[in-house]
Amino acid sequence: MKKSLIRGRRGAAAFALVGAGAIVLTACSGSSSPSSSGSDEGSGGSGEFTYLGQIQNTTIATTLTTLSTGACSAENEAATLSEDSIDSSTWDQQLQLLAGQDALASISMAPGTPALMQDFISSGKVVDLSTELDTLGVSDKVLPAAASTIEALYGADALYALPTEFNIEGFWYNKQLLEDNGIDVPATWDDLVTAAGTLDAAGVQPFVASGGEGWPVTRLVGDYIFRDLGADALQKVADGEASLTDPEYVAAADAIAELGSAGYFGASPGTVDYDTAMNQFLTGGGAFFYMGSWAVSNFNDREQNQIGADNIGFMPFPEVTGGAGSIDEVPANAGVPVMLSSATYGDDTAAWLKCIVENYGDVALADSGQVTGFAVTEVPADQPELTTLVQDTIANAPSSVLWFEAKFSAQGTSVSQTNGGALASGQLSGEEFMSLVQAANEG
């Protein structure tokens, strides 16, 4: 699996919160930050198009290099691609320094902390891509679900970053285990709970989850909230209009805790790490596996997958009967978004932007097997069916929702995920879990 800012540990796809709260932008000098072209492209073109990324992520740089010698060769002739990288451990701090000097690269990976990106937006450091893409006539090349995910992540009403990666989440299931037990693919939460009871009675573990990682369990809490209370439910918590300890929010955590109390996650879910959970599902040790689409690379690996790729199906998180949310709102994250600096934005960068948006999706898919938030026009002839399924789901999704901790503080995120395993084992009630997380967010 490719390394990325988002996935640090394999599968940990939630947008990494490097620090808590907004980081104030200040004019800085004497920093050890990476070199910048120092050009003023906005005044007529610099002849250089700079990219800054992380050492740990090579996919974006590789894709841009391929574009520079192929589909974007004319743009590269006018403004040559120049690439630089720094370690992820100091990423946000270095971006802060560069932004304070108006020295951000033409294009770079966005901050790991959403609050810092919000500061960049409010201080005019990054380009309003919604306006620019409309001007360039390519706004349709960014898929609606990807655009809505990034806008929601940064709390903006416009697009300020591009989705070089896009992951959907939901339940992957073992078709044979469902068929053997006479179970139709659940469409509602009640259907899913009933199916779990049938499987458990037959000696089949209903759910596989890494309680040790925590987030595969807390994702379920967030999704239940979105289906029951609507797509803006967790934003209301972030805005102080609601609390996780309100009864309607506690009900979501209770729903997951009840699965844990029934033993539907297995005997000791809190001790299961990510790799163990993946192996358990791919060797037939459970029927339902909530996971993001990045796992398709594991599913398509014949050595890992002992149940067969054609035996794996995908279902969205089910509806909650009477809920305000829609099953069409796909839980998702944008992986590693990239932003463009307003300080160096001019005709040359605009030409690069247009070419990237038109071609990045095809090149990333062909060269790296990377599913992005861009429209794809050329599907590889040998593309696995599960990858096609993911692409189709993304392309047809009208909108998306974020994950449970997306708007939480760093402390709130840590407490939530640390206690996910206890929720999956039934050791914590929904009320106890939500009280812990709410207190951490307020602390």
Stockholm file with secondary structure:
# STOCKHOLM 1.0

chainA/1-443         MKKSLIRGRRGAAAFALVGAGAIVLTACSGSSSPSSSGSDEGSGGSGEFTYLGQIQNTTIATTLTTLSTGACSAENEAATLSEDSIDSSTWDQQLQLLAGQDALASISMAPGTPALMQDFISSGKVVDLSTELDTLGVSDKVLPAAASTIEALYGADALYALPTEFNIEGFWYNKQLLEDNGIDVPATWDDLVTAAGTLDAAGVQPFVASGGEGWPVTRLVGDYIFRDLGADALQKVADGEASLTDPEYVAAADAIAELGSAGYFGASPGTVDYDTAMNQFLTGGGAFFYMGSWAVSNFNDREQNQIGADNIGFMPFPEVTGGAGSIDEVPANAGVPVMLSSATYGDDTAAWLKCIVENYGDVALADSGQVTGFAVTEVPADQPELTTLVQDTIANAPSSVLWFEAKFSAQGTSVSQTNGGALASGQLSGEEFMSLVQAANEG
#=GR chainA/1-443 SS CCCCTTTTTTTCCSCCCCSSSCCCCCCCCSCCCCCCCCCCGGGTCCSEEEEEEETTCCHHHHHHHHHHHTTTHHHHHHSEEEEEEECGGGHHHHHHHHHHTTCCCSEEECCSSHHHHHHHHHTTCBCCHHHHHHHHTCGGGBCHHHHHHHHHHHTCSSCCSEESSCEEEEEEEEHHHHHHTTCCCCCBHHHHHHHHHHHHHTTCCCEECCTTTCHHHHHHHHHHHHHHHCTTHHHHHHTTSSCTTSHHHHHHHHHHHHHHHTTTTCSCGGGCCHHHHHHHHHTTSCSEEEEEGGGHHHHTCTTTCSSCGGGEEEECCCBCTTCSSCTTEEEEECSSEEEEBSTTCSHHHHHHHHHHHHHHHHHHHHHHCCCCSBCCSCCCTTCCHHHHHHHHHHHHCSEEECCTTTTSCHHHHHHHHHTHHHHHTTSSCHHHHHHHHHHHHHC
#=GC SS_cons         CCCCTTTTTTTCCSCCCCSSSCCCCCCCCSCCCCCCCCCCGGGTCCSEEEEEEETTCCHHHHHHHHHHHTTTHHHHHHSEEEEEEECGGGHHHHHHHHHHTTCCCSEEECCSSHHHHHHHHHTTCBCCHHHHHHHHTCGGGBCHHHHHHHHHHHTCSSCCSEESSCEEEEEEEEHHHHHHTTCCCCCBHHHHHHHHHHHHHTTCCCEECCTTTCHHHHHHHHHHHHHHHCTTHHHHHHTTSSCTTSHHHHHHHHHHHHHHHTTTTCSCGGGCCHHHHHHHHHTTSCSEEEEEGGGHHHHTCTTTCSSCGGGEEEECCCBCTTCSSCTTEEEEECSSEEEEBSTTCSHHHHHHHHHHHHHHHHHHHHHHCCCCSBCCSCCCTTCCHHHHHHHHHHHHCSEEECCTTTTSCHHHHHHHHHTHHHHHTTSSCHHHHHHHHHHHHHC
//
